[in-house]
Amino acid sequence: MSAGPAVIGLDALGPSGAYRSRTTERVDDVAGRHVADLSLVPSLFVQRAMRALRRAQPPPPERRRAILAAAGALFATGTVGGLTVDEYRHRVARVSGLPISAVRRTTEHLGDYAAQASDASGQARPTGAAADWRAAATPNGGGVWTRRGDVLAVHAPANTPAIHTAWLDAVALGYRVAVRPSRREPFTAHRLVLALREAGLGGDQAVLLPTGHSTAGAVISAADLAIAFGGDQVTRKYGGTAVLSQGPGRSKILIADGEDPARHLDLIVESVADQAGTGCVNATAVFVEGDPLPLAEALADRLGRLRPLPPEHAEATLPVKSLGEARAVDDYLRSAAGGAKGLLGGAGVSADLGDGSASLTPAVFVVEHAGAPQLRVELGFPCVWVAPWRRSDGIGPLSETLVLTAVTEDENLIRELVGEPGIANVYIGPIPTTWTRPGLPHDGYLGEFLMRSKSFARTGK
């Protein structure tokens, strides 16, 4: 086994600067190699940091805009915390298992998003509310858009660096932010907080608070609002009026009657496998109004061509886990598949890379009906369930969905899909479920959670 990069120390980032704790968490790459030691902060440190955030005042809006733009450029291209951007990308690929090509794209996306965060976050503001109370300060009064709190906590996951765009919106809106990074991939959060500080954001505006499990809840409980990412278990744990839970996306594609599924194979492959299939916007179910088997067979043929490679390989397209984790996915998938027909991956999806890690290769299963329980299964690799759908099945099977791409020209069906509360985003036509751009809502606008409108009136002199 070749030697990996030198082990580095990742400090917590408190209001007064970097903090190196006696208690550390070992960060390993997918092959079990030691790559970093992450400082874990105690509960007292969390309490003091959160009090400092609460006492602080945010910079003026235009200053925040300039800081975010500078930080985005530094994050995407510069040397931050002693790591060049190439070193950062390599480490993220190795510890997260995300292909380095995907890490490269998300690095660029994060940098670009930071420059647009001030405008993007403002898209949620109602047209009847002003962004500044001075604009509403008339005897007749007006609406003003204001924060619901001062301090936001973020419990970040490790599946993709792209999730960190969410809290950039909060910085743009004047929140002070406490990020608890994933202990599996802490590099992105550490780099982004450092980049913001080097661009001029005060230490009392954004902190990095790595913690153990016993202290994790203290970060949320000391904040006004929080964002918690994860699966159903995390969603239940932190669900509540002050917590925005970001769980599975269960994104879907519908190929309606009259459309040739074969013409849309590229669309489906991109939706399922882009970014290694690790995102909540990746399609995990495809519904066909008609016989789903021919499409499923064609999809299995295309996805079956993806090669298992180490995540740092330039041509890698599949996620990588430790060999033990990958085999656990095999076991879970066999159990979850039940009676579904496995066209690809039915015999297992772990491809041993020979160094203690394994690629998760694609899986394609066909289920018998649109209500099959397998259609709720979402895994962090290109795994897709293909099902028949009839108008008599109704919209219900298409619900509980972050993104639904529907290839149809049926105006009545489109109206039903857009009106369904359980479908967060609707794309009509050959638009991949993974498509987005700054300023569009993800699971609603984040500003709907962070901000509120209130009436304001002031008598003039």
C-alpha positions in Angstrom: 0.0 0.0 0.0 1.5 3.4 -1.0 1.9 6.1 1.6 -0.8 8.6 1.7 -0.6 12.4 2.3 0.7 13.6 5.7 -1.6 13.6 8.6 -2.8 17.1 9.4 -4.5 18.7 12.4 -7.9 20.3 11.8 -8.6 22.8 14.6 -12.0 24.0 15.8 -12.6 27.6 14.8 -14.0 29.6 17.7 -14.8 33.3 18.0 -11.2 34.0 19.1 -9.5 31.9 16.5 -8.3 28.4 16.0 -8.6 26.0 19.0 -6.7 22.7 19.2 -8.3 20.3 21.7 -6.7 17.5 23.6 -9.7 15.4 22.5 -9.4 14.5 18.8 -11.2 12.4 16.3 -9.2 10.4 13.8 -10.3 11.0 10.2 -9.6 8.1 7.9 -9.8 7.7 4.1 -11.9 5.0 2.5 -9.1 2.5 2.8 -8.6 3.2 6.5 -5.5 5.4 6.2 -5.1 8.1 8.8 -5.3 11.5 7.1 -6.3 14.0 9.8 -7.0 14.6 13.5 -10.1 16.7 14.1 -10.2 18.7 17.3 -13.5 18.1 19.3 -14.8 20.9 21.5 -16.4 20.3 24.9 -19.8 21.6 25.8 -18.4 24.6 27.7 -16.6 25.7 24.5 -19.8 25.4 22.6 -21.7 27.5 25.2 -19.1 30.3 25.1 -18.9 30.3 21.3 -22.7 30.5 20.9 -22.9 33.4 23.4 -20.3 35.3 21.4 -22.3 34.8 18.2 -25.4 36.0 19.9 -23.7 39.2 21.2 -22.2 40.0 17.8 -23.8 42.3 15.1 -23.6 41.3 11.5 -21.7 43.5 9.0 -23.8 45.7 6.7 -25.4 43.9 3.7 -23.0 45.3 1.1 -20.0 44.3 3.2 -21.4 40.8 3.6 -21.8 40.6 -0.2 -18.2 41.6 -0.8 -16.9 39.1 1.9 -18.9 36.2 0.4 -17.6 36.9 -3.1 -14.0 37.1 -2.0 -14.4 34.0 0.2 -15.9 32.0 -2.7 -13.0 32.8 -5.0 -10.5 31.9 -2.3 -12.3 28.6 -1.5 -12.5 27.6 -5.1 -9.0 28.5 -6.2 -6.7 29.5 -3.3 -4.6 28.0 -0.6 -6.6 27.9 2.7 -5.4 26.5 6.0 -2.2 25.4 4.3 -4.0 23.3 1.7 -4.0 24.2 -2.0 -7.3 23.6 -3.8 -5.9 20.5 -5.4 -4.8 19.1 -2.0 -8.2 19.9 -0.6 -10.0 18.1 -3.5 -7.8 15.0 -3.2 -8.4 14.7 0.6 -12.2 15.2 0.2 -12.3 12.5 -2.5 -10.3 10.1 -0.4 -12.3 10.5 2.8 -15.8 10.9 1.3 -15.4 8.4 -1.5 -16.9 11.0 -3.9 -15.2 10.9 -7.3 -12.7 13.7 -7.6 -14.4 15.0 -10.8 -17.5 15.5 -8.7 -15.5 17.2 -5.9 -14.0 19.5 -8.5 -17.4 20.5 -9.8 -18.9 21.1 -6.3 -15.8 23.1 -5.4 -16.4 25.4 -8.3 -20.2 25.5 -7.6 -19.6 26.5 -4.0 -17.3 29.3 -5.0 -19.7 30.6 -7.6 -22.6 30.3 -5.2 -20.9 32.4 -2.5 -20.6 35.2 -5.0 -24.3 35.0 -5.7 -25.6 34.2 -2.2 -26.8 37.7 -1.4 -29.0 37.9 -4.5 -30.0 34.2 -4.3 -31.1 34.5 -0.7 -33.2 37.5 -1.5 -35.4 35.6 -3.9 -37.5 34.4 -1.0 -38.5 38.0 0.0 -42.2 38.7 -0.6 -42.8 41.5 -3.0 -44.9 43.3 -0.3 -42.0 43.4 2.1 -39.0 45.7 2.1 -35.5 44.4 2.8 -34.8 47.3 5.1 -37.0 48.9 7.7 -36.1 52.4 6.5 -37.9 51.6 3.2 -41.1 50.9 5.1 -40.8 53.8 7.5 -43.8 55.8 6.4 -47.0 56.9 8.3 -49.0 54.5 6.1 -46.6 51.6 7.1 -45.3 48.7 5.1 -44.0 45.2 5.3 -40.4 44.6 6.3 -38.4 41.3 5.9 -36.5 40.4 9.0 -34.7 37.5 10.6 -36.5 35.0 12.8 -33.4 34.8 15.0 -29.8 35.7 15.2 -27.9 32.4 15.4 -28.2 29.4 13.1 -26.7 26.0 13.8 -25.9 23.6 11.0 -25.3 19.9 11.4 -23.5 19.1 8.2 -23.4 15.7 6.4 -20.6 14.1 4.4 -22.3 13.0 1.2 -21.4 16.1 -0.9 -19.7 19.5 -0.3 -22.6 21.1 -2.1 -24.8 21.1 1.0 -22.7 24.0 2.4 -24.4 26.4 0.0 -27.4 26.4 2.4 -25.6 28.2 5.3 -24.0 30.7 2.9 -27.6 32.1 2.4 -27.8 32.6 6.2 -24.5 34.5 6.2 -25.8 36.7 3.4 -29.0 37.4 5.5 -27.0 38.4 8.5 -27.2 35.3 10.7 -24.3 34.3 12.8 -23.6 30.6 12.0 -22.3 27.7 14.0 -21.3 24.7 11.8 -20.9 21.3 13.3 -19.0 19.5 10.5 -19.3 15.9 9.6 -16.5 14.0 11.4 -16.2 11.8 8.2 -15.6 14.8 5.9 -14.7 17.9 7.9 -12.4 19.5 5.3 -15.1 21.4 3.3 -16.7 23.1 6.4 -13.2 23.9 7.8 -12.0 25.4 4.5 -15.2 27.5 4.0 -15.2 29.0 7.5 -11.5 29.8 7.1 -12.0 31.3 3.7 -14.8 33.6 5.1 -12.5 34.7 7.9 -9.6 35.4 5.5 -12.0 37.4 3.4 -12.8 39.6 6.3 -15.7 38.0 8.2 -15.2 38.2 12.0 -14.7 35.2 14.1 -17.9 36.0 16.0 -19.9 35.6 12.8 -19.1 32.0 11.8 -17.6 29.2 13.9 -16.7 25.6 13.3 -17.6 23.4 16.3 -16.7 19.7 15.8 -18.2 17.7 18.7 -18.7 14.2 19.9 -22.2 12.8 19.8 -22.9 13.7 23.4 -22.3 17.4 22.7 -23.9 17.6 19.3 -27.3 18.6 20.6 -25.8 21.5 22.6 -25.0 23.3 19.3 -28.6 23.1 18.2 -30.1 23.9 21.6 -28.0 27.1 22.0 -29.1 28.4 18.6 -32.3 30.2 17.5 -32.7 28.0 14.4 -31.0 25.0 13.0 -30.6 22.9 9.8 -30.0 19.2 10.3 -29.1 16.9 7.4 -29.5 13.2 7.3 -31.9 10.3 6.9 -35.2 9.6 8.5 -33.6 8.9 11.9 -31.9 12.4 12.0 -35.1 14.0 10.8 -37.1 12.5 13.6 -34.4 13.3 16.2 -34.2 17.0 15.5 -37.7 17.6 14.0 -39.4 20.7 15.4 -40.5 24.2 14.7 -36.9 25.6 15.2 -35.2 22.9 13.1 -35.3 22.5 9.3 -34.7 18.8 8.7 -33.2 17.8 5.4 -33.9 14.1 4.9 -34.0 11.8 1.9 -35.1 13.4 -1.4 -36.6 10.3 -3.1 -36.5 12.2 -6.4 -38.4 10.6 -9.3 -38.9 10.5 -13.0 -42.2 9.9 -14.8 -42.3 8.9 -18.5 -46.0 9.4 -19.4 -48.0 7.7 -22.1 -47.2 8.8 -25.6 -43.5 9.4 -24.8 -40.8 7.0 -26.1 -38.8 6.0 -23.0 -35.7 5.1 -25.1 -35.5 8.7 -26.3 -35.0 9.8 -22.7 -32.4 7.3 -21.6 -29.6 10.0 -21.3 -31.9 12.1 -19.1 -32.5 9.1 -16.8 -28.9 8.1 -16.6 -27.8 11.6 -15.7 -30.5 12.0 -13.1 -29.5 8.7 -11.5 -25.8 8.7 -11.7 -24.6 12.4 -11.8 -22.4 13.3 -8.9 -22.1 9.5 -8.3 -25.7 9.2 -7.3 -25.0 10.6 -3.8 -27.4 13.6 -3.7 -31.0 14.0 -2.6 -31.8 15.3 -6.1 -30.6 12.1 -7.8 -33.5 10.0 -9.1 -34.1 6.8 -7.2 -37.3 5.8 -8.9 -38.5 5.9 -12.5 -42.2 5.4 -13.4 -43.3 4.4 -16.8 -46.9 4.6 -18.1 -46.7 1.3 -19.8 -44.3 -1.7 -19.7 -41.3 -0.6 -17.6 -39.1 -3.6 -18.5 -37.6 -2.4 -21.9 -36.5 0.9 -20.3 -35.1 -0.9 -17.2 -33.1 -3.3 -19.4 -31.7 -0.4 -21.4 -30.9 1.5 -18.2 -29.1 -1.5 -16.7 -27.0 -1.8 -19.8 -25.9 1.9 -19.7 -25.3 2.0 -16.0 -23.5 -1.3 -16.1 -20.7 0.3 -18.2 -19.6 2.5 -15.3 -16.2 1.3 -14.0 -15.2 0.8 -10.3 -12.2 3.1 -9.7 -10.5 4.8 -6.7 -12.2 8.1 -6.0 -9.1 10.1 -6.9 -8.9 8.6 -10.4 -9.7 11.2 -13.1 -12.3 8.8 -14.7 -14.0 7.7 -11.5 -17.8 8.1 -11.6 -18.9 5.9 -8.7 -18.8 6.4 -4.9 -16.3 4.5 -2.8 -16.7 3.2 0.8 -14.6 1.1 3.1 -14.9 -2.6 2.2 -16.9 -3.3 5.3 -19.3 -0.4 4.7 -19.8 -1.5 1.0 -20.6 -5.1 2.1 -23.1 -3.7 4.6 -24.8 -2.0 1.7 -24.9 -5.3 -0.2 -26.6 -6.9 2.8 -29.1 -4.0 3.2 -29.9 -4.0 -0.5 -30.6 -7.7 -0.7 -33.0 -7.3 2.3 -34.7 -4.2 0.9 -35.1 -5.6 -2.7 -37.5 -8.3 -1.5 -39.2 -9.7 -4.6 -38.1 -7.0 -7.0 -36.4 -8.2 -10.2 -32.7 -7.3 -10.2 -31.4 -6.5 -13.6 -28.2 -5.0 -12.3 -26.7 -5.3 -8.8 -28.9 -8.1 -7.6 -25.9 -10.2 -6.7 -24.2 -7.3 -4.9 -22.9 -3.9 -5.6 -19.5 -3.8 -3.8 -16.5 -4.0 -6.1 -13.3 -4.6 -4.0 -10.6 -2.2 -5.0 -7.9 -4.2 -3.3 -6.8 -1.5 -0.7 -9.5 -2.0 1.9 -12.1 0.0 -0.1 -14.8 -0.8 -2.6 -16.8 1.0 -5.3 -20.5 0.9 -5.1 -21.6 -0.2 -8.6 -25.0 0.6 -10.0 -28.2 -1.3 -9.3 -31.4 -1.4 -11.4 -34.5 -3.2 -10.1 -38.0 -3.6 -11.5 -41.0 -3.6 -9.1 -44.5 -4.9 -9.9 -46.6 -1.9 -9.1 -46.5 1.8 -8.4 -47.1 1.3 -4.6 -44.2 -1.1 -4.1 -42.4 -0.4 -0.8 -39.0 -0.6 -2.5 -39.7 2.7 -4.2 -39.0 4.5 -0.9 -35.5 3.1 -0.6 -32.8 5.7 -1.2 -29.1 4.8 -1.1 -26.0 6.9 -1.7 -25.0 5.5 -5.0 -26.7 4.9 -8.4 -29.5 2.6 -7.3 -32.9 3.0 -9.1 -36.2 1.2 -8.9 -38.3 1.1 -12.1 -42.1 0.8 -11.8 -45.2 0.8 -14.0 -47.6 3.7 -13.4 -51.2 4.1 -14.5 -53.5 7.1 -14.3 -55.7 5.1 -11.9 -52.7 4.9 -9.5 -53.1 8.6 -9.0 -50.5 11.1 -7.9 -49.8 9.4 -4.5 -47.0 7.2 -5.6 -45.2 10.2 -7.1 -45.4 12.2 -3.9 -42.9 12.4 -1.0 -40.5 13.7 -3.6 -37.9 16.5 -3.6 -37.7 16.7 -7.5 -40.0 15.1 -10.0 -39.2 15.2 -13.7 -42.2 14.4 -15.7 -41.9 13.9 -19.5 -45.4 14.7 -20.6 -47.5 17.3 -22.5 -50.7 16.6 -20.5 -51.8 19.9 -19.1 -54.1 18.3 -16.6 -51.4 16.0 -15.3 -49.0 18.9 -15.0 -51.6 20.9 -13.0 -52.0 18.0 -10.6 -48.2 17.5 -10.2 -47.6 21.2 -9.5 -50.5 21.3 -7.1 -49.4 18.3 -5.1 -48.0 19.5 -1.7 -45.8 16.4 -1.4 -43.8 17.2 -4.5 -41.3 20.0 -3.8 -40.0 20.7 -7.3 -41.5 19.9 -10.7 -39.6 19.8 -14.0 -41.6 19.2 -17.2 -39.7 17.7 -20.1 -36.2 16.3 -20.5 -34.7 18.2 -17.5 -32.5 16.1 -15.2 -33.6 15.9 -11.6 -30.1 17.1 -10.7 -30.5 20.4 -12.5 -30.6 23.7 -10.6 -29.3 27.2 -10.5 -28.7 29.9 -7.8 -32.0 31.6 -6.8 -34.2 28.6 -7.3 -35.9 27.0 -4.2 -34.5 23.6 -3.2 -36.9 22.3 -0.6 -38.7 25.7 -0.6 -36.6 28.8 -0.3 -34.3 28.7 2.7 -35.4 32.3 3.4 -38.9 31.0 4.1 -37.4 29.3 7.2 -34.9 31.9 8.2 -37.0 35.1 7.7 -40.4 36.5 8.3 -42.4 39.6 7.3 -43.7 42.0 9.8 -45.6 45.3 9.6 -43.7 48.5 10.3 -45.0 52.0 10.5 -43.4 55.2 11.8 -44.7 58.7 12.1 -42.6 61.3 10.3 -41.2 64.5 11.8 
